[in-house]
Amino acid sequence: MASGANNQDLKASKLFDVSNYSVIVTGGGTSIGLMITQNLVTNGAKVYITSRRKEALATVVEKYTTGPGEIVALPGDVTKKDEIHLLVNNAGIAQDDNTKYSNNKPDFKSAQSISEHLWKSDPQAWADTFETNVTSQFFVAAGFLPLLTKSLDSTPGFSLIIINITSISRVMKGSGNGQFAYASSKAAFLYLTRMIATTFLHTKIRVNSIAPNIFPSEMTAGESDENQKSDLGGQSSNPGGQPGSDTNMAACALFLAGPAGIFLNGQIVYPDGGNLLASPACT
């Protein structure tokens, strides 16, 4: 019978140690991607960040490379790295402005009004949303699979991981505040996560998901400041009474990425401020 862990093995510094990690964070220039990047580099990881905007990447490298880790901007081909221990699939968009209820609402008692409202949705916006939120995540995971498994040779006993940033909107009943394309894409991404986790099972790569409620981001706040951060001004849609913060996301990422999360595979973590308890939701 194997002996139990000693006290040193149970220290937080050991359970959540990512100091030897090489990481890719897609969409690492802003929002949740930046939160995770800042968290990992502060704890000693070398983090490669990708983004559609070179200026956002440059700002992150300048302002957040404070050690002991390192941030490297990759506006180009990210498949040429030698070894990767952790892949964070975070890049995502929402382009439902025409049907978003905060912009305009139909008369929900009128079939004609609902129909006219839904017809405002742009088919190209659906295509773009699914391309970024689902299709690209599939190909990124497939492309990095050999690099992830390569790290097993250089780090024996290491647990490799992919963390997919999905959304609580996948499990909420209702119409997602009119964001039909976005919510549908996140539901598809979460199912894709489970498919990938099953497919990668015998490669010794764990695939888990963080499905947050509202966090400050360009998607929710509309813009970023000079530090690539966003502010919701205290707005909250959950019983916790405040939006998600950098530290909330950091805790989830470290839990899944570090040795403490080695027994988690195909799982979903919901940093939602208790929203799933207070609002009707499907499972």
C-alpha positions in Angstrom: 0.0 0.0 0.0 1.4 3.4 -1.0 2.2 5.8 1.8 0.3 9.0 2.2 1.7 12.5 1.5 4.0 14.1 4.0 3.5 17.6 5.3 5.8 19.1 2.7 3.8 17.7 -0.2 0.7 19.5 1.2 2.1 23.0 1.2 0.4 25.4 -1.1 3.7 26.2 -2.8 3.9 22.5 -3.8 0.3 21.9 -4.7 0.0 24.9 -7.0 3.6 25.0 -8.3 3.8 26.1 -12.0 7.3 27.4 -11.9 8.6 24.9 -14.5 5.7 25.4 -16.9 5.9 26.6 -20.5 2.4 27.8 -21.4 0.4 29.0 -24.4 -2.5 31.4 -23.7 -4.6 32.2 -26.8 -6.2 35.6 -26.5 -3.6 36.4 -23.8 -3.6 40.2 -24.5 -6.8 41.2 -22.7 -9.5 40.1 -20.3 -9.6 36.5 -18.9 -6.5 35.6 -21.0 -4.5 38.4 -19.4 -5.8 37.4 -15.9 -4.5 33.9 -16.4 -1.2 35.1 -18.0 -0.5 37.5 -15.1 -1.2 34.7 -12.6 1.0 32.1 -14.3 4.0 34.4 -14.9 3.8 35.7 -11.3 4.1 32.1 -10.2 7.1 31.4 -12.3 5.8 30.1 -15.6 7.1 31.1 -19.1 3.9 32.2 -20.9 3.6 32.6 -24.6 0.6 34.8 -25.5 -1.2 35.2 -28.8 -3.7 37.8 -29.9 -5.1 39.4 -33.0 -3.6 42.7 -31.9 0.2 43.1 -31.7 -0.2 46.3 -29.6 -2.1 44.5 -27.0 0.6 41.8 -26.7 3.3 44.5 -26.5 1.5 46.2 -23.7 1.2 43.0 -21.7 4.9 42.1 -22.1 5.9 45.6 -21.0 3.6 45.9 -18.0 3.3 42.4 -16.6 6.7 40.7 -17.1 7.7 41.3 -13.5 9.1 37.8 -12.7 9.9 35.3 -11.7 8.3 34.0 -14.9 8.5 35.4 -18.4 5.9 36.6 -21.0 6.7 36.1 -24.7 4.4 37.7 -27.4 3.6 35.4 -30.4 1.7 37.4 -33.0 2.8 34.8 -35.6 3.2 31.0 -35.8 2.8 29.6 -32.3 3.3 25.9 -33.4 7.1 26.3 -33.6 7.8 26.1 -29.9 9.8 23.1 -28.7 7.8 22.2 -25.5 4.5 23.1 -24.0 3.2 22.0 -20.6 -0.1 23.9 -20.6 -2.4 25.2 -23.3 -5.1 27.7 -22.4 -7.7 28.0 -25.1 -9.2 31.4 -24.2 -9.7 33.4 -27.4 -13.3 34.2 -28.0 -15.7 36.8 -29.5 -19.3 37.8 -29.2 -21.0 39.5 -32.1 -24.7 39.4 -31.1 -25.2 43.2 -30.9 -28.2 43.2 -33.2 -30.2 40.8 -31.0 -28.7 41.5 -27.6 -31.5 42.5 -25.2 -29.5 45.3 -23.6 -29.6 47.0 -27.0 -33.2 46.2 -27.8 -35.9 43.7 -26.9 -38.8 42.3 -28.8 -42.4 42.0 -27.5 -42.2 38.5 -26.1 -46.0 38.1 -26.4 -45.9 38.7 -30.1 -44.7 36.1 -32.5 -44.2 38.7 -35.2 -42.1 40.9 -32.9 -39.9 38.0 -31.9 -39.5 36.9 -35.5 -38.5 40.4 -36.6 -36.0 40.6 -33.7 -34.3 37.3 -34.5 -34.1 38.2 -38.2 -31.8 41.1 -37.2 -29.1 38.5 -36.5 -26.3 38.5 -39.1 -25.5 35.0 -40.6 -21.9 36.1 -41.0 -21.7 37.0 -37.3 -22.7 33.4 -36.5 -20.1 32.1 -38.8 -17.4 34.3 -37.3 -18.4 33.5 -33.8 -18.2 29.8 -34.3 -15.0 30.0 -36.3 -13.3 31.8 -33.3 -15.0 30.2 -30.4 -15.2 26.6 -31.6 -13.4 25.8 -34.9 -10.1 27.5 -34.0 -10.1 25.9 -30.6 -10.3 22.5 -32.2 -7.4 23.1 -34.5 -5.3 24.8 -31.8 -5.7 21.7 -29.6 -4.9 19.4 -32.5 -1.9 21.4 -33.5 -0.4 21.5 -30.1 -1.0 17.9 -29.2 2.5 16.7 -30.3 4.2 19.6 -28.5 2.3 18.8 -25.3 3.2 15.1 -25.4 6.8 16.0 -26.1 7.0 17.5 -22.7 6.4 14.1 -21.1 9.8 13.0 -22.2 11.6 16.0 -20.7 9.5 16.0 -17.5 8.8 12.5 -16.3 5.7 12.1 -14.2 4.4 15.5 -15.3 0.7 16.0 -15.9 0.0 17.9 -19.1 -3.1 20.0 -19.4 -5.4 21.9 -21.7 -7.7 24.4 -20.1 -10.6 25.6 -22.3 -12.3 28.9 -21.3 -16.0 28.3 -22.0 -18.9 30.1 -20.3 -21.7 29.7 -17.8 -24.1 30.6 -20.7 -23.7 27.0 -21.9 -25.7 25.7 -18.9 -28.2 28.5 -18.3 -31.8 28.2 -19.4 -33.3 31.1 -21.3 -32.0 33.0 -24.3 -28.7 34.3 -23.1 -29.8 38.0 -23.0 -30.2 37.7 -26.8 -26.7 36.5 -27.4 -27.8 33.5 -29.4 -24.7 32.9 -31.5 -22.3 33.4 -28.5 -24.2 31.1 -26.1 -24.6 28.4 -28.8 -20.9 28.6 -29.6 -19.9 28.2 -26.0 -22.3 25.2 -25.6 -20.6 23.7 -28.6 -17.1 24.5 -27.2 -17.9 22.8 -23.9 -19.1 19.7 -25.7 -16.0 19.8 -27.8 -14.0 20.0 -24.6 -15.5 16.7 -23.5 -14.8 15.1 -26.9 -11.2 16.2 -26.8 -10.8 15.0 -23.2 -12.0 11.6 -24.2 -9.9 11.5 -27.4 -6.7 12.6 -25.6 -7.3 10.3 -22.6 -4.5 7.8 -23.3 -2.0 10.5 -24.3 -1.8 11.5 -20.6 -3.1 15.0 -21.4 -5.9 16.3 -19.1 -8.5 18.6 -20.6 -10.7 20.7 -18.3 -12.8 23.8 -18.6 -13.3 27.0 -16.7 -16.9 28.2 -17.4 -17.2 31.7 -15.8 -20.1 34.0 -15.2 -19.4 37.7 -15.9 -15.8 38.9 -15.5 -14.5 42.3 -16.5 -13.5 42.1 -20.2 -13.8 44.0 -23.4 -16.7 41.8 -24.2 -18.6 42.8 -21.1 -17.3 46.3 -20.4 -16.8 47.3 -24.0 -13.2 48.5 -23.7 -9.8 48.1 -22.0 -7.7 50.8 -20.3 -4.0 51.5 -20.9 -3.1 48.4 -18.9 -5.3 46.1 -21.1 -7.7 45.8 -18.1 -11.5 46.3 -18.1 -13.8 47.6 -15.4 -17.5 46.8 -14.9 -17.9 49.5 -12.3 -19.1 47.0 -9.6 -21.9 45.6 -11.9 -22.9 42.1 -10.9 -25.4 39.6 -12.0 -24.8 37.0 -9.3 -25.7 36.5 -5.6 -22.1 37.2 -4.7 -22.8 40.9 -5.3 -19.7 41.6 -7.4 -18.2 40.6 -10.8 -15.5 38.0 -11.0 -12.0 39.3 -10.3 -8.4 38.5 -11.4 -7.9 36.6 -8.1 -11.0 34.5 -8.7 -9.7 33.5 -12.1 -6.2 33.0 -10.9 -7.4 30.5 -8.2 -9.3 28.4 -10.8 -6.4 28.4 -13.2 -3.8 27.4 -10.6 -6.0 24.7 -9.2 -6.5 23.0 -12.6 -2.9 23.6 -13.8 -0.9 22.7 -10.8 -0.2 19.3 -9.1 -3.3 19.8 -7.0 -5.5 19.3 -10.0 -3.8 16.2 -11.4 -6.9 14.0 -10.6 -9.2 16.3 -12.6 -9.9 15.4 -16.2 -12.9 16.3 -18.3 -14.2 18.5 -15.5 -15.9 22.0 -15.5 -15.1 24.6 -12.9 -17.8 27.3 -12.5 -16.5 30.6 -11.0 -20.0 32.2 -11.0 -20.6 33.8 -7.6 -23.4 31.4 -6.9 -25.4 32.2 -10.0 -26.2 28.6 -10.8 -27.7 28.2 -7.4 -30.0 31.2 -7.7 -31.0 31.0 -11.4 -32.7 28.0 -13.1 -30.1 26.1 -15.1 -29.7 22.9 -17.0 -26.9 20.4 -16.3 
